């Protein structure tokens, strides 16, 4: 876990990590949220709708932004104020996602960072993009 202090952060600073999406993650997300949409549960249903396999939950994909802020940038001193995301492509079991954040703005008065965030798959395709505002404790 990173422990960046306000003084150690600068515009342009970047962090990233990777994660592989598993069946267990999809099943766990279903248990937590109660989202039983067949697009996420049934390979056959998803393929009938034009997808390659059962589709991973968009919010599961976006949930890794919490890890980005809380572990990587800035790390343990973070408090997420807001997250805005756009889902660009479906995510499937077995996809290796790279979650990246880059400091684009800093508000010294309130000690708030703005991160531009992207999530790409193993083919370097953006599957999610957005922004986060994060306070530094």
C-alpha positions as CSV (number, residue, x, y, z in Angstrom):
1,X,0.0,0.0,0.0
2,X,1.3,3.4,-0.9
3,X,1.4,6.2,1.7
4,X,1.8,9.3,-0.4
5,X,1.5,12.6,1.4
6,X,0.0,15.7,-0.3
7,X,3.6,17.1,-0.7
8,X,4.8,14.0,-2.5
9,X,2.1,14.1,-5.2
10,X,2.3,16.2,-8.4
11,X,0.3,16.7,-11.6
12,X,1.2,13.9,-14.1
13,X,2.0,11.3,-11.4
14,X,0.7,7.9,-12.4
15,X,0.0,4.5,-10.8
16,X,-1.5,1.3,-12.2
17,X,-2.1,-2.4,-11.3
18,X,-3.6,-5.4,-13.0
19,X,-6.3,-7.9,-12.1
20,X,-7.8,-11.0,-13.9
21,X,-11.6,-11.3,-13.8
22,X,-12.8,-14.6,-12.5
23,X,-16.1,-16.5,-12.3
24,X,-15.7,-16.3,-8.5
25,X,-15.7,-12.5,-8.7
26,X,-18.9,-12.4,-10.8
27,X,-20.6,-14.9,-8.5
28,X,-19.5,-12.9,-5.4
29,X,-20.7,-9.6,-6.9
30,X,-24.1,-11.3,-7.6
31,X,-24.3,-12.4,-4.0
32,X,-23.4,-8.9,-2.6
33,X,-25.7,-6.9,-4.9
34,X,-28.5,-9.4,-5.8
35,X,-28.1,-8.5,-9.5
36,X,-29.3,-11.7,-11.3
37,X,-29.6,-10.2,-14.8
38,X,-29.1,-13.2,-17.1
39,X,-26.6,-11.2,-19.2
40,X,-24.2,-11.7,-16.3
41,X,-25.3,-15.2,-15.4
42,X,-25.9,-17.1,-18.6
43,X,-23.4,-17.6,-21.3
44,X,-26.2,-18.7,-23.7
45,X,-28.3,-15.7,-23.0
46,X,-25.4,-13.3,-23.5
47,X,-24.4,-15.0,-26.7
48,X,-28.0,-14.7,-28.0
49,X,-27.7,-11.0,-27.4
50,X,-24.5,-10.7,-29.4
51,X,-21.8,-11.0,-26.7
52,X,-18.9,-13.4,-26.7
53,X,-19.7,-14.8,-23.3
54,X,-21.4,-13.8,-20.0
55,X,-20.7,-10.2,-19.5
56,X,-18.9,-9.0,-16.3
57,X,-20.7,-6.4,-14.2
58,X,-19.7,-2.8,-15.1
59,X,-19.8,-1.9,-11.5
60,X,-17.5,-4.7,-10.6
61,X,-15.0,-3.4,-13.2
62,X,-15.4,0.2,-11.8
63,X,-15.0,-1.1,-8.2
64,X,-11.3,-1.5,-8.9
65,X,-11.1,2.3,-8.9
66,X,-11.5,2.1,-5.2
67,X,-8.4,-0.1,-5.0
68,X,-6.6,2.4,-7.2
69,X,-7.3,5.3,-4.8
70,X,-7.1,3.4,-1.5
71,X,-4.0,1.3,-2.2
72,X,-2.1,3.0,-5.1
73,X,-2.8,6.7,-5.6
74,X,-2.7,8.2,-3.1
75,X,-3.1,5.1,-1.0
76,X,-3.9,5.0,2.7
77,X,-4.6,8.7,3.1
78,X,-7.3,8.8,0.4
79,X,-11.0,9.6,0.8
80,X,-12.9,9.3,-2.5
81,X,-15.3,12.2,-3.0
82,X,-16.7,11.3,-6.5
83,X,-16.3,8.9,-9.3
84,X,-17.6,9.4,-12.9
85,X,-17.2,6.5,-15.3
86,X,-18.1,5.5,-18.8
87,X,-18.2,1.9,-19.8
88,X,-16.8,1.5,-23.3
89,X,-16.6,-2.3,-24.0
90,X,-17.8,-5.4,-22.2
91,X,-15.5,-7.3,-19.8
92,X,-15.5,-11.1,-19.7
93,X,-14.2,-13.8,-17.3
94,X,-10.5,-14.3,-18.0
95,X,-9.9,-10.7,-19.1
96,X,-6.8,-9.1,-17.6
97,X,-7.5,-5.5,-16.7
98,X,-5.0,-2.8,-16.1
99,X,-6.4,-0.1,-13.9
100,X,-4.6,3.2,-14.3
101,X,-4.8,6.7,-12.7
102,X,-3.0,9.9,-13.5
103,X,-3.1,13.1,-11.5
104,X,-4.7,15.8,-13.7
105,X,-5.5,18.5,-11.2
106,X,-4.7,19.4,-7.6
107,X,-6.7,21.8,-5.4
108,X,-4.3,22.9,-2.6
109,X,-7.1,24.7,-0.6
110,X,-9.1,21.6,0.0
111,X,-6.3,19.0,-0.6
112,X,-8.3,17.3,-3.4
113,X,-6.8,15.5,-6.4
114,X,-8.5,14.8,-9.7
115,X,-7.4,11.6,-11.3
116,X,-8.0,10.7,-14.9
117,X,-8.7,6.9,-14.8
118,X,-8.7,4.2,-17.5
119,X,-9.2,0.5,-17.4
120,X,-7.9,-1.5,-20.4
121,X,-8.0,-5.2,-21.2
122,X,-5.2,-7.5,-22.3
123,X,-5.8,-6.3,-25.9
124,X,-5.0,-2.7,-24.8
125,X,-8.7,-1.8,-25.5
126,X,-10.2,0.8,-23.1
127,X,-13.2,-0.9,-21.3
128,X,-13.8,2.0,-18.9
129,X,-12.7,5.6,-18.5
130,X,-13.5,8.4,-16.1
131,X,-12.4,10.8,-13.4
132,X,-12.1,10.6,-9.6
133,X,-11.9,13.3,-7.0
134,X,-10.0,12.2,-4.0
135,X,-9.3,14.0,-0.8
136,X,-6.0,13.5,1.0
137,X,-6.3,13.0,4.8
